[in-house]
């Protein structure tokens, strides 16, 4: 059985253009993420006592457990929100996918 993979989740403003989201994603990959996916979502949330609604980019980031803190630090460094959504959990990958994440992580370690 493969070791767990960490899945990180965050959002970005929908006002960001595709190339800006791509640049953010590239920075996460360079900091240790193995895969970054994004899609458009509509979010509703309470902010400063009011219910808000906004279009956002949803980001799902896959990372080896050894790279989690690097990627979280990069999100915090680059994120435009005062309080960015940063959620993470462990997932059990297929053997092949888990091996790819592990090898990707060890490739970064060799840099």
N, C-alpha and C positions, 0 to 999 in steps of 0.2 A: 504494500500500500504506500502511496506517495505521502510525503510530508505535507502539512497544510499550506495553502496559499492564502495570502492576505488580500482581501478586496477592500479598497478604499473608495469612498463615495464623496463627491463634492458637487457644487453647482457653480456656474459662472453666469454673469449677466447675458441675457439674450442680445443685448445691444452690441456685444462683441461680434466682430466679423469672423468668418470661418478661419481666416489666416491667423487671427489672434488666438483663437482656441487651439489651432494647430501649433502655434509657437509655445503656448502654455503646456500643451501635451508633450512637445519635444523636450522642454525643460524637465518635465517629470520623468521621461524616458532616460534622459541624461543623468538624473539623480538616482536612478535605480529601478524605476518601474519597468515591467516587462511588456505590458499592454495597456493602452488607454483607449477607451471608447467614449464617444459623446453623442448625445441626441438632444433634441429640443423637447422641453417639458413645460407645463404650466404649473406653477407652485402657488399655494395659498398658505399663509403663515401669519402669526401674530408678531408684530414688531412695534415696540414702544406703545403698547396698549391698543393698537389698531389692527384690524384684519387687513392684510395686504394680499395682492395677487400680482404675479409677474411672470413673464415668459423668461425661461432660463435655459442654459445648457446643463444637462445632467452629465456628470463625468463618472465613469466606473474605471478604476485603476487596479490592475492585478500586479502584485509584487511579492517577491520572496520575503519571508519573515525577517531575514537579516537586513533587508533594505527598507523596511517599513518606516523607521524614524527619519531616514534621509528624505524619503518622498513626502512625509508629513511636513517636515521642515521646509521643503521647497514650496509646497502648497501655501503654508503660512507666510512665507517670504513674498510670493508673487500675487497672492489673492487680493482682489480689489475690495472685498466686503470687510466691514468692521469686524463682523463675527462670521467667518466662513463656516459652512457646514463641512465638517470633517467626521465621517463615520468610518469605522473599519470593523471587520470581522474575519474569522478564519473560515475557509471553505476547503472541502476535501476534493481535490481535482482527480480526473482520470490519471492513470499511471503515466500515459504519454504526455499529457499537458503538464503535470507536475514535474516530470523530468525536464521538459523544455524550460519551465520557469527556473528550476534548479541550475541547469546549464547556463542559462542567460545570466543568472546572478553570479555564478562562478566566473563567467567571462568578464563581467564588470570588475570583479575582485582582482583579476589579473592585470587591470589597467594601471 
